[in-house]
Amino acid sequence: MNSHHDHKGHKGKGENELAKIILDCAFLAHSKLGPGLLESVYEVVLAHELRKSGLSVERQKPMPIINVGFASMKPFAPIWLLKEK
């Protein structure tokens, strides 16, 4: 499997293409809002722009931390979890 072209859940978009979509949406969100707002404001607008671009976005979804021989009882909440629609 070629990791740059065959992502399950990404409908064939490679890592570079996904990164470009994310960066373009971030730039657009910041351009619309300008500097100086709370991070949570940018998060909401960025999520909206990402959804408009065709990505499925889940904000701050708790996920367990699992490692070989180790599992955290306290979930990790990443800021973004993205999937292509």
Residue, then its C-alpha position, 0 to 999 in steps of 0.5 A: m500500500n502506498s501511504h501517499h495515495d491509498h488512505k482508508g477513509h480519505k478516498g484516495k487523497g494523499e497526505n500532501e493533498l490533505a495537508k494543503i486542504i487543512l492549511d488553506c482552511a486555516f489560512l482562510a479562517h485566520s484571514k476572515l477573523g484576524p488576529g487576537l481572538l481566543e483559540s476556541v473561536y479559531e477552532v470553531v471557524l476552522a472546523h466549519e471551513l474544513r467541513k465545507s472542504g469535504l472533511s468530516v471533523e470531530r472537535q476534541k473527541p476523547m481517545p484512549i492512550i494505548n501503548v504496548g503494555f500500557a493503557s491510560m485510564k484518562p483519555f487524550a482529547p486531540i484538538w482535531l480528528l479529520k476524515e474525508k466525507 
